[in-house]
C-alpha cells in the first residue's frame, strides 16, 4: 500500500522497512548535527526514538539547525523535534529527555533499550559516557567529531576513531578512549583544519547574550564560541543518519 515511505521501500525492500519500524534509536544532542539525524530517521520510517537534550532553541541557532525558526525560539529542542517527527510519522514513538547527558545523569538511561545510539553532543565527558555505556550494552554507536568552524562539507568522512587525524576533538577522544580500553568507535570527522572564529563584539554572545533568565549552560562559558554554517552540520547529520540506517538494514 502506498505510504510516506514507499520511495524508501523501493531502495531497501519491505523486510528492511519493517526492521526500521521496529527499531529504537537514541539521539543524544538535538542541535545542528542531531536535528538532521532525527529528521532523516523520521523520514526513513524509524519506529521509535529517544531524544536527549536540555537546551532551548536560540536565535543564533537559526543559521544551521533544522528545528530552529523564529516560531520555535525559546522552546525546548526535544519538544520541537518530537512535534516535527509526529508531523512526519504519527506512528513514531518518541520519548524526550530534557537532560544534559553527563556521567552524573547517565543512570536515567538503559542502553539495552536501543538498537542504535547517536552521539551528537560536544562535551567530551558526555561523549565518553555515551560510548562506554553503548559498548557495555553491546549496542552500535556512532559519534560526531568536530563540525564547528569548518566550511567544507565534502571533507567529512566515516572512519574508525583510531584512523582519524587533524580533528582536535578526535585527538582528545582517541586518547581518552584508549585509556578506557575502547578499541574501536565509528565516527564522522573531517581533516579540514578548523577556522579560528572572529571575536566580533558587535555580534558576540559575550556582549549581547539573549539566553532566557535562568539558563544553566550558556555558550558564553566556553573558551571560544564556535562559528558555523548552514551546510556543514546538516551534512554531518545526514551522513550519520545514513550510517545508522544502512547498519540497521545490514547493507
Secondary structure, DSSP 8 states (H G I E B T S, - for coil): ---TTHHHHHHH-HHHHHHHHT-EEEEE--SHHHHHHHHHHHHTT--EEEEE---B--GGGTTT-TT--TTTTTSBHHHHHHHHHHHH-TT-EEEEE----STTTGGG--GGG-SEEEE----HHHHHHHHHHHHHHT-EEEEE---TT---GGGEEEEEGGG--S-HHHHHHHHHHHHTT----EEEEE-S--------TTS-TTTS----TT-SS-GGGSSS-----TTHHHHHHHHHHHHHHHHHHT-
